[in-house]
Structures are given as structure tokens and as C-alpha cells.
Amino acid sequence: MKQVAILGSTGSIGVNTLDVIASDPDRFGVYAITANRNIDLLVQQIQIHKPKVVGLADKSYFADYQNKIKACAYQPEVLCGSDGLASIASSPTVDIVMAAIVGAAGLAPTLAAARAGKRILLANKEALVVAGDLFMKTIQAGSAELLPIDSEHNAIYQCLPDANQTSSARGNYHQLGVDELVLTASGGPFRNWPIADLKEVTPEQACAHPNWVMGRKISVDSATMMNKGLEVIEAHHLFGMSADKIQVVIHPQSIVHSMVRYSDGSVIAQMGNPDMRIPIAYGLAWPNRMPSGVKALDLQSMAQLDFSAVDAKRFPCLNLAYQAIANGGTSSVALNAANEIAVDAFLNHQISFSDIYHVNLDVLNNYIAQAMQSIEQLQEEDLIVRQSATQILRKYYR
Ligand SMILES: NC(=O)c1ccc[n+]([C@@H]2O[C@H](COP(=O)([O-])OP(=O)(O)OC[C@H]3O[C@@H](n4cnc5c(N)ncnc54)[C@H](OP(=O)(O)O)[C@@H]3O)[C@@H](O)[C@H]2O)c1
């Protein structure tokens, strides 16, 4: 039986992962789950899945946790803070780590899993966005297995020939006939809104994605298409493809999850209903397959599949990602940190939806990129940018 640790079990990906695992209890065990502040759901999950260990990222919620768990029949060991999460991710008992913490906070425990040579199911795109090649080198040095869970990267992974999915092919895909990676984007809830109205968008409207049910941060990122930008950076590092070989197309139905274009004219696509349990099941069972609980794609009832170019005026955040890749070094750290601060401010009604882009642009334009040297340096840069983004943000307060 494979033992799984789920970092971020109280989030959307975490809940879906528990669902897939519970469907095959002879094959997968829940060794550990972790949360940040959602103690009610954590306690509920503990009673259902009975993990041996629980991680609580925000130590200040420990008293609340103790209060709520004391009446429960089952009480696992608890580890707190980022050290606690790192020791869960690297525990010798764990075979598979689902990295499903949102934001740059997911980097440290995911790196711990990489150093310990685990199979990592990577949902936390920020780890690759922030640490890029350093993250990939840590995976290699630790002999860890990296399986992308972001549906687009999972699709691309599935569309590359089996032999090419190994890390040795990374960066050499053009020699294997791969011309281009094509990421699909639904266009989110505002694909057809008048651009002038985007200033007045509310957090509730931005979080109401037409096809996917996701956490609030990634939902806002999908609405601005910063999410697709982060995915371009993620694909650039994950597959070692240059940015000019990564194209984004709008595909409103979210049925084709991404594609690989080959030099002979073939385009191979992965399709499925928009449900994260498909890539999660793929990562858990790889190189085999397992049922995900997702209903079969009904090809006959699909009216049409549309594809169109991205309107850069409507979705200016996408180009910031290409700009960050071109600037190189620690630029992606800056863009990611700025965006986390800006999205948080938008969700707290402090800035408008359109100003997320302006904050990100100001931070990126004022940022002097450094060569990436170490994870500690990236973490310091991340903190510095957060401080300057918080200053810049004030200019846009409503
Ligand atoms: N949802 C999707 O469909 C989807 C698709 C592709 C990729 N992703 C990526 O997967 C990751 C998770 O997304 P999500 O939608 O599942 O997010 P979510 O619903 O917001 O859940 C985030 C999880 O991270 C935990 N967390 C938040 N801040 C933390 C911190 N500082 N330290 C440790 N844990 C923290 C949360 O704990 P509490 O709830 O206890 O506060 C929760 O368990 C993101 O990187 C996202 O981009 C998601």
C-alpha cells in the first residue's frame, strides 16, 4: 500500500485528493494531512481518514485545534509550522506527497519532499514559478519523481511520448519532434465582458469560474489570466521549453486540457471533463491508470470545441509572465509575490480587479532581477518584494 501525505488537505485539490484515495483504500493510505487555518474541516477530515500525523501550518491555530479535537474519538500526532510540514513531507513512511498548498508557502515542504526522493504530485505551481531550475535540480539530486497535477501540464505530460517523460528528455524535446506546447485557457468568467466594466468586478464574481471549482486565489488568477501566465512559467521550467515555444489559446469549454504540436503536423491533445480528480488519479496511479470517480466524457453531447487567440488588452497579465521569463533570474519570484499581494488586496476589497495588473506591472518594472543562486536567496527576495508590493498597493487603494 502506498502512503500519501497531502499538504493542503483542506483546499480544493486536497479535498479532491482525499476523495480519489478513499475510492481505493487497498492501494492508498492517508499517512498525513495538513491545513493552515481551516480547523473545522481539518478535524472533520481526521475523523474520516484517520491519518497518523496532522500538520498545522499556522501555529497560532493550535489552541483552536486542541479545543476542537479533544472531544473526538481519534486524535493523531500533530506537527506545527513550516518545520512540521517539512518533516511530514520527508517522513520515511511517506511514498507520495500531494503538494497542494496555495502560494509560495508551498515551496519549503515541497522541496523537503524533493530532497527525500518522494513521488511529488505537484499542484502548487508557485514552487516552480518561484524556484524554477533550482527546484528541478533539487528533484534530480534527490531522485524524486515529479508528476504535474495542474490540468494543463498533466495534459502535456500525457501527450508527450512515454520515453520522453523522463527527466533526461527535459530541454531536448525539439530533438524528439516536439515543436510547441499549447496551453488552453477557458478565458474565465469575464471572457466576454466589456473591458471597461472589469474595474467594478467583485471578488464573488471573479471567483465564480464557469467550468472549474477551485480555491479563491487561483479563481481570481484565472479571471485575470495571471494563472495562465504562471502556467507558462511552470511549463517553461518543467519541460525545459523556451517561452516562444509555449503558446496559449482560449478554449472556453475546458475539455481539451492542453496539446503538444509535433514537427510532422500532428497535434496531440488530452481531453476530459473539467475535474481535477482526473490528473490527481493519473499522478497517484502513474504509470498505470485508476478510476477517478469522474463521469465519462460524452462526446456525442459535446456541441463544439472552440479555440481562439488571447486578447492581450483584456488579459494583460498573461504577457507579464513572458516578460518575467525574458527578464530572467529572480523576476518570476517578484511577479508571483506581487500577484499574491495584489490578489489578496482585491479579495479584501482594497483594490479593484483591474488594478491587480497595475500592481504586478509596477512591481515587475521596478524590480532588478538577480541571478538565482539558492533557495534561501529566493525566500529573501520573496519577502522583499512582498514589502515593496504592499507599498505600491497603497497607490491603488479604493
Ligand atoms: N483548485 C484547482 O482546481 C487547481 C488546479 C490547478 C492547480 N491548482 C494549484 O493548487 C494549489 C492549491 O489550490 P487550491 O485551489 O486547492 O487552493 P485552496 O482551495 O485555497 O487551498 C489551499 C490549501 O493551502 C493551505 N494553505 C494556505 N495558506 C497556507 C500557508 N501559508 N501555509 C500552509 N498551508 C497553507 C490551505 O489551508 P486552510 O484551508 O486550512 O487555510 C488549504 O489547505 C495552488 O497552487 C493552485 O494554483 C489548483
PDBQT file of the ligand as one rigid body, heavy atoms in Angstrom, charges set to zero:
ROOT
HETATM    1  N1  LIG A 401      -8.088  24.081  -7.425  1.00  0.00    +0.000 N 
HETATM    2  C1  LIG A 401      -7.713  23.708  -8.615  1.00  0.00    +0.000 C 
HETATM    3  O1  LIG A 401      -8.533  23.228  -9.411  1.00  0.00    +0.000 OA
HETATM    4  C2  LIG A 401      -6.277  23.825  -9.031  1.00  0.00    +0.000 A 
HETATM    5  C3  LIG A 401      -5.923  23.466 -10.327  1.00  0.00    +0.000 A 
HETATM    6  C4  LIG A 401      -4.587  23.527 -10.693  1.00  0.00    +0.000 A 
HETATM    7  C5  LIG A 401      -3.620  23.963  -9.801  1.00  0.00    +0.000 A 
HETATM    8  N2  LIG A 401      -4.001  24.341  -8.551  1.00  0.00    +0.000 N 
HETATM    9  C6  LIG A 401      -2.973  24.812  -7.637  1.00  0.00    +0.000 C 
HETATM   10  O2  LIG A 401      -3.015  24.001  -6.470  1.00  0.00    +0.000 OA
HETATM   11  C7  LIG A 401      -2.697  24.778  -5.319  1.00  0.00    +0.000 C 
HETATM   12  C8  LIG A 401      -3.865  24.665  -4.338  1.00  0.00    +0.000 C 
HETATM   13  O3  LIG A 401      -5.013  25.239  -4.941  1.00  0.00    +0.000 OA
HETATM   14  P1  LIG A 401      -6.463  25.145  -4.272  1.00  0.00    +0.000 P 
HETATM   15  O4  LIG A 401      -7.399  25.678  -5.276  1.00  0.00    +0.000 OA
HETATM   16  O5  LIG A 401      -6.645  23.784  -3.726  1.00  0.00    +0.000 OA
HETATM   17  O6  LIG A 401      -6.297  26.210  -3.094  1.00  0.00    +0.000 OA
HETATM   18  P2  LIG A 401      -7.230  26.411  -1.800  1.00  0.00    +0.000 P 
HETATM   19  O7  LIG A 401      -8.546  25.768  -2.001  1.00  0.00    +0.000 OA
HETATM   20  O8  LIG A 401      -7.166  27.849  -1.484  1.00  0.00    +0.000 OA
HETATM   21  O9  LIG A 401      -6.449  25.578  -0.675  1.00  0.00    +0.000 OA
HETATM   22  C9  LIG A 401      -5.169  25.940  -0.275  1.00  0.00    +0.000 C 
HETATM   23  C10 LIG A 401      -4.621  24.996   0.775  1.00  0.00    +0.000 C 
HETATM   24  O10 LIG A 401      -3.379  25.524   1.242  1.00  0.00    +0.000 OA
HETATM   25  C11 LIG A 401      -3.443  25.753   2.666  1.00  0.00    +0.000 C 
HETATM   26  N3  LIG A 401      -2.670  26.953   2.964  1.00  0.00    +0.000 N 
HETATM   27  C12 LIG A 401      -2.998  28.242   2.691  1.00  0.00    +0.000 A 
HETATM   28  N4  LIG A 401      -2.011  29.075   3.107  1.00  0.00    +0.000 NA
HETATM   29  C13 LIG A 401      -1.059  28.290   3.658  1.00  0.00    +0.000 A 
HETATM   30  C14 LIG A 401       0.196  28.558   4.289  1.00  0.00    +0.000 A 
HETATM   31  N5  LIG A 401       0.674  29.818   4.436  1.00  0.00    +0.000 N 
HETATM   32  N6  LIG A 401       0.920  27.504   4.745  1.00  0.00    +0.000 NA
HETATM   33  C15 LIG A 401       0.461  26.234   4.611  1.00  0.00    +0.000 A 
HETATM   34  N7  LIG A 401      -0.734  25.917   4.051  1.00  0.00    +0.000 NA
HETATM   35  C16 LIG A 401      -1.469  26.938   3.564  1.00  0.00    +0.000 A 
HETATM   36  C17 LIG A 401      -4.926  25.928   2.952  1.00  0.00    +0.000 C 
HETATM   37  O11 LIG A 401      -5.178  25.678   4.324  1.00  0.00    +0.000 OA
HETATM   38  P3  LIG A 401      -6.527  26.241   5.090  1.00  0.00    +0.000 P 
HETATM   39  O12 LIG A 401      -7.666  25.973   4.156  1.00  0.00    +0.000 OA
HETATM   40  O13 LIG A 401      -6.561  25.385   6.313  1.00  0.00    +0.000 OA
HETATM   41  O14 LIG A 401      -6.329  27.672   5.373  1.00  0.00    +0.000 OA
HETATM   42  C18 LIG A 401      -5.522  24.875   2.018  1.00  0.00    +0.000 C 
HETATM   43  O15 LIG A 401      -5.374  23.594   2.561  1.00  0.00    +0.000 OA
HETATM   44  C19 LIG A 401      -2.450  26.192  -5.820  1.00  0.00    +0.000 C 
HETATM   45  O16 LIG A 401      -1.086  26.377  -6.019  1.00  0.00    +0.000 OA
HETATM   46  C20 LIG A 401      -3.170  26.243  -7.163  1.00  0.00    +0.000 C 
HETATM   47  O17 LIG A 401      -2.600  27.157  -8.056  1.00  0.00    +0.000 OA
HETATM   48  C21 LIG A 401      -5.294  24.266  -8.148  1.00  0.00    +0.000 A 
ENDROOT
TORSDOF 0
